[in-house]
């Protein structure tokens, strides 16, 4: 999975890229096809947005489904944590829908033998 990080009016923390890469690569365990994830970090200059100054938007691209998640918190890492929780929830739902369940009852299985 390729990870692209864009910033607008923001300076990132030193370890943001490492944390983002580690958490996004952990989404591969769900076997949902995601070719590229764009991480967009926005900083709001309005002082009235105090607790939600930093906003992170995660968007997936590729042959799989389009997934978009947002998080807004007091710093970029907290906003990323909020966004990755929403992103993981969507990926998990897609993974569970793709499972193939055998819904045959025991009676039907016994008659077929």
C-alpha positions as CSV (number, residue, x, y, z in Angstrom):
1,X,0.0,0.0,0.0
2,X,1.3,3.4,-1.0
3,X,0.8,6.2,1.5
4,X,0.8,9.9,0.4
5,X,0.8,12.6,3.1
6,X,-0.3,16.2,2.1
7,X,-0.3,19.1,4.5
8,X,-2.1,22.4,4.2
9,X,-1.1,25.3,6.6
10,X,0.4,22.7,9.0
11,X,3.7,21.5,10.3
12,X,3.7,17.8,11.1
13,X,5.1,16.2,14.2
14,X,8.5,14.4,13.7
15,X,7.0,10.9,14.2
16,X,3.7,11.5,12.4
17,X,4.9,9.8,9.2
18,X,6.1,6.7,11.0
19,X,3.0,6.3,13.1
20,X,0.7,6.9,10.1
21,X,2.6,4.3,8.0
22,X,2.5,1.7,10.8
23,X,-1.2,2.1,11.5
24,X,-2.2,2.2,7.8
25,X,-0.1,-0.9,7.0
26,X,-1.9,-2.8,9.8
27,X,-5.1,-2.5,7.7
28,X,-3.7,-5.0,5.2
29,X,-4.7,-7.8,7.6
30,X,-8.4,-7.4,6.5
31,X,-7.5,-8.3,2.9
32,X,-9.4,-5.4,1.4
33,X,-7.8,-4.2,-1.8
34,X,-6.4,-0.7,-1.2
35,X,-3.7,0.5,-3.6
36,X,-3.1,4.0,-2.2
37,X,-4.1,6.1,0.8
38,X,-4.0,9.8,0.9
39,X,-3.5,11.4,4.3
40,X,-4.4,15.1,4.2
41,X,-3.5,17.2,7.3
42,X,-5.3,20.6,7.6
43,X,-4.7,23.3,10.1
44,X,-7.5,25.8,10.9
45,X,-6.3,29.3,11.6
46,X,-9.5,30.4,13.2
47,X,-9.0,30.7,17.0
48,X,-12.6,29.8,17.7
49,X,-11.8,26.2,16.5
50,X,-9.5,25.7,19.5
51,X,-10.2,22.0,20.3
52,X,-10.6,21.0,16.6
53,X,-7.8,23.0,15.0
54,X,-6.1,20.0,13.3
55,X,-8.1,18.0,10.8
56,X,-6.9,14.7,9.1
57,X,-8.7,13.3,6.1
58,X,-7.9,9.7,5.0
59,X,-9.0,8.7,1.5
60,X,-8.4,5.3,-0.2
61,X,-7.9,4.8,-3.9
62,X,-7.6,1.7,-6.0
63,X,-9.5,-1.2,-7.4
64,X,-11.2,-1.7,-4.1
65,X,-13.9,0.4,-2.5
66,X,-13.6,4.1,-1.9
67,X,-13.1,4.8,1.8
68,X,-13.0,8.2,3.4
69,X,-12.6,9.1,7.1
70,X,-12.1,12.4,8.9
71,X,-10.9,13.4,12.3
72,X,-10.6,16.8,14.0
73,X,-8.8,17.2,17.3
74,X,-6.4,19.5,19.2
75,X,-3.2,18.1,17.5
76,X,-2.4,16.2,14.3
77,X,-1.7,12.8,16.0
78,X,-5.0,12.9,18.0
79,X,-6.9,13.8,14.8
80,X,-5.2,10.9,13.0
81,X,-6.2,8.5,15.7
82,X,-9.8,9.6,15.4
83,X,-9.7,9.2,11.6
84,X,-7.9,5.8,11.6
85,X,-10.6,4.4,14.0
86,X,-13.3,5.4,11.5
87,X,-11.2,4.1,8.6
88,X,-10.6,0.8,10.3
89,X,-14.3,0.4,11.1
90,X,-15.2,0.8,7.4
91,X,-12.5,-1.6,6.3
92,X,-13.7,-4.1,8.9
93,X,-17.3,-3.8,7.6
94,X,-16.2,-4.4,4.0
95,X,-14.1,-7.4,5.1
96,X,-17.1,-9.0,6.9
97,X,-19.4,-8.4,4.0
98,X,-17.0,-10.2,1.7
99,X,-17.0,-13.4,3.8
100,X,-18.8,-16.3,2.3
101,X,-21.0,-18.0,4.8
102,X,-22.5,-21.4,4.2
103,X,-26.1,-21.0,5.4
104,X,-27.3,-24.6,4.9
105,X,-29.1,-26.1,7.8
106,X,-28.3,-29.5,9.2
107,X,-31.5,-31.0,7.8
108,X,-30.6,-30.0,4.2
109,X,-27.1,-31.3,4.6
110,X,-28.3,-34.7,5.8
111,X,-30.8,-35.1,2.9
112,X,-28.1,-34.3,0.3
113,X,-25.8,-37.2,1.4
